[in-house]
Amino acid sequence: MSEQVKYLLKKELTSEKSKKSIYSYYPFGMPMPNRTYSLSSSKYRFGFNGQEKDDEVYGAGNLNTAEFWEYDTRIGRRWNTDPRPNISVSSYATFNNNPISFSDVHGDTTIYHGMNGNYLNTINDNGATTMIKVDEKAYNTFNKTLNKNGIKLSPDAYVSSLNNILDKLEATGKYGDLISRQVGSELVFSGQMENSSNIIPQGSIDRGKAKPLYANGTLTVSALFDNGSRISGDLSARSGPWDYSALPNGDYDASSIVNTQESGMVRNGIGFKVIFNDNTVFNRTQLRIHPDQEPSAGSAGCIGLTVTRAELVSFRNYMRYALRNGTVPLRVNIRNNPNYSRPKGKNSTSGE
């Protein structure tokens, strides 16, 4: 395989060696006067942070374009509004107004994993965010060949070259499964019913504010790939016992995620809610996945995450990415779940 990778890389990058250019930039990507160099024969399309240049509009290096934006490097502002706005930042801002710390704040990146699911690298290219599993031997050979020959690629050229080479090698049928792309995501909440007095005062149960049982378990988050494999991680979670307690068993679809500071939905300073569809069979509405706030443990039928700040941030970021391509299925499978129904005509609050 090593020689094949080297041969295909040479073909893939034949034109790269003739593309020689040097640029010094101001923070948002405007080229510094008299500090640029490019061969007259060079037609290299990419500049600051791997963004594609559109020199015909404002002159060389003053406008960059990608799949999700066009922006003026002189003022650091995009032409179009951000499709995923942040209420604390202008919808015309780029790089979260911090180009030193962020190369691609919207997460439009390629994330590489080995075939066994171990993390390899993240490339800040211009394509929509995607996860790719690759054969580690071929991946390492590709990188060693680049380093040995002193070849430096833009993020887009790196992703394109690596993926094309692995696709071609896999197509020969000699090397097995070399590359697999993510095709979707999946959520599964599983667990069992336990005594509510384990997490809340018995008095709340006696007064009817909470049910005697709640669901304790795990939320499994999976990235699904086109070769039938998956990368999964588990988060500790619970549902209930407040109001009508645990989320009824069944299939749901998560449709969106928003930040929030609502009471009961903030943990370790992180607040958000993943919104999914109502359960019309059991008359349960306003269903969410959110951090389980302490010390008021438990939820009113939502799925509350009882994990660390870092895990909450990681889950929130993954769901933002996953929901960009549509809904994410959620399956609830709780052992001995009484599937409490909310009586018709009763007012609903979150998770009821």
Buried (B, 14 or more C-beta within 10 A) or exposed (E): EEEBBBEBBEEBBEEBEEBEEEBEBEEBBBBEEEEBEBEEEEEBBBBBBBBBBBEEEEEEBBBBBBEBBBBBBBEBBBEEEBEEEEEEBEEBBBBEBEBEEBBBBBBBBBBBBBBEBEEBEBBBBBBBBBBBBBBBBBBBBBBEBBEEEEBEBBBBBBBBBBBBBBEBBBEEEEBEBBBBBBBBBBBBBBBEBBEBBEBBEEEBBEEEBBBBBBBBBBBBBBBBBEEEBBBEBEBBBBBBBBBBBBBBBBEBEBEEBEBBEEEBBBBBEBBBBBBBBEBEEBBBBBBBBBBBBBEEBBBBBBBBBBBBEEBBBBBBEBBBBBBBBEBBBBBBEBEEBBBBBBEEEEEBEBBB
